[in-house]
């Protein structure tokens, strides 16, 4: 019996950013920089900063928006993946906290400790292609403002807080090859010690 090839398709997206932010002129009060220098090197104009929000609360808000966009209920989810390096707690995982708040009682949950790049990894696609899950919620959520060195001009200009989410749904079709690469030898280019 021939097996149908399944692939993941983005069927809903959502995001959330805190209201408070630092623009480039605000950063010039902390470090020797200016708006033109930051824009020329990064294209960044402002970064949002969580004051009351947490990694979990932002993930939940982005997830709700993605589920609404996908026209799915939380109990339709089979898997919740959260990519973060700034979880509220190590245990329970951020994904389990999101599951609890959403009421996604049918979902398996785990975190991916890969910062923003974990959102783009093909983990959801692999589970769908294996025939294990049909509806997967992928979230990237960070409160990097709490670990950024605001006196380091080379890094503080890059990071802020927020969350993005996508609902990936299974459908029949060819899987397009993905290209990912890691180079641990260059890890110190952008490093962060654990808290």
C-alpha positions in Angstrom: 0.0 0.0 0.0 1.4 3.3 -1.1 1.7 6.0 1.7 0.4 9.5 1.0 3.1 12.2 1.3 2.1 14.8 3.8 3.5 18.2 4.3 2.8 21.1 6.6 1.1 24.3 5.4 0.9 27.5 7.4 -2.9 27.9 8.0 -2.8 30.8 10.5 -0.4 33.3 12.0 -0.4 35.6 15.0 1.9 37.9 16.9 2.1 40.1 20.0 4.5 42.9 21.1 4.5 44.8 24.3 3.3 48.4 24.2 6.5 49.9 25.7 9.5 50.3 23.4 13.0 51.9 23.1 13.6 53.7 19.9 17.2 54.3 18.7 17.3 57.7 20.3 16.4 56.1 23.7 19.4 53.8 23.3 21.6 56.8 22.6 21.0 57.6 26.3 22.6 54.3 27.4 25.4 53.8 25.0 27.4 55.8 22.5 25.3 55.4 19.4 22.7 57.2 17.3 19.7 56.5 15.1 21.6 56.7 11.8 24.4 54.3 13.0 21.8 51.7 14.1 19.6 52.0 11.1 22.6 51.7 8.7 23.8 48.5 10.3 20.6 46.8 11.3 17.6 48.5 9.8 16.1 48.5 13.3 14.1 51.6 14.4 12.8 50.4 17.8 12.6 47.3 20.0 9.6 46.5 22.2 10.2 46.0 25.9 8.1 43.8 28.2 7.2 45.6 31.5 4.3 43.4 32.7 4.4 40.7 30.0 6.4 37.5 30.2 7.6 35.0 27.7 4.6 32.9 28.5 2.0 35.7 28.4 3.3 37.0 25.1 3.3 33.4 23.7 -0.3 32.9 24.7 -1.5 36.1 23.1 0.3 35.3 19.8 -1.0 31.8 19.9 -4.6 32.9 20.4 -4.2 35.3 17.4 -2.8 32.4 15.3 -5.6 30.0 16.2 -8.2 32.7 15.4 -6.5 33.2 12.0 -6.5 29.5 11.3 -10.1 29.1 12.4 -9.1 26.3 14.8 -9.9 25.6 18.4 -7.1 24.9 21.0 -8.3 21.3 21.4 -7.7 20.8 17.6 -3.9 21.0 18.3 -1.8 17.9 18.4 1.6 19.5 19.2 2.8 22.8 20.7 6.4 23.8 20.1 7.8 27.0 21.7 11.3 28.3 20.7 12.8 30.4 23.5 16.0 31.0 25.4 14.2 33.2 28.0 11.5 30.9 29.6 9.7 32.0 32.7 10.7 28.7 34.3 12.8 25.7 33.2 10.1 23.3 34.4 7.3 23.4 33.4 8.2 24.3 29.8 6.8 27.4 28.2 4.9 25.1 25.8 3.1 23.4 28.7 2.2 26.7 30.2 0.8 27.8 26.9 -1.1 24.5 26.6 -2.6 25.0 30.1 -3.8 28.6 29.3 -5.2 27.7 25.9 -6.9 24.5 27.0 -5.1 22.5 24.3 -5.7 19.2 26.2 -4.9 17.0 23.2 -1.4 18.6 22.5 2.0 17.2 23.3 4.2 20.1 24.3 7.9 20.9 24.4 10.3 23.8 24.1 13.2 24.2 21.6 16.1 26.1 23.1 17.4 27.7 19.9 16.3 31.4 20.3 14.7 32.9 17.3 16.1 30.4 14.8 14.2 27.6 16.5 11.0 29.1 15.1 12.3 28.4 11.5 13.5 24.9 12.1 11.6 22.2 10.3 10.5 20.3 13.4 6.8 20.7 12.7 7.3 19.7 9.1 9.1 16.5 10.2 6.3 15.5 12.6 3.7 16.0 9.9 5.7 14.2 7.2 6.1 11.3 9.7 2.3 11.1 10.0 2.4 11.7 13.7 0.5 15.0 13.9 -2.1 17.0 11.9 -2.2 20.5 13.6 0.9 22.0 15.2 1.3 25.3 16.9 4.8 26.8 16.6 5.7 29.8 18.7 8.8 32.0 19.1 8.6 34.1 22.3 11.4 36.0 24.0 11.9 38.5 26.8 15.5 39.3 25.8 15.4 42.7 27.4 15.9 41.0 30.8 19.2 39.5 29.7 20.6 42.1 27.3 23.6 44.1 28.5 22.2 47.6 27.8 25.8 49.0 28.0 27.0 46.8 25.1 26.4 48.8 21.9 27.1 45.8 19.7 24.2 43.7 21.1 21.7 45.9 22.9 20.7 47.5 19.6 19.6 44.1 18.2 17.1 42.7 20.8 13.7 43.3 22.1 10.7 41.4 23.4 7.7 39.8 21.6 6.1 36.6 20.2 5.1 35.2 16.9 3.0 32.1 16.2 2.0 29.9 13.3 -0.4 27.1 13.0 0.9 24.4 10.7 -1.7 22.0 9.2 -1.1 18.8 7.4 -2.1 18.4 3.8 -1.2 16.1 1.0 1.7 17.2 -1.2 5.4 17.1 -1.9 7.8 18.3 0.7 10.2 20.9 -0.5 13.8 20.4 0.6 14.9 22.6 3.5 18.4 23.9 4.0 19.6 24.4 7.6 23.1 24.7 8.8 24.9 25.2 12.1 28.5 26.2 12.8 29.3 25.8 16.5 32.8 27.0 15.9 31.5 30.5 15.5 29.3 30.3 18.6 31.1 33.1 20.4 30.2 35.6 17.7 26.9 36.1 19.6 26.9 34.4 23.0 24.8 34.6 26.1 25.6 33.0 29.4 22.8 31.2 31.3 21.1 33.1 34.1 
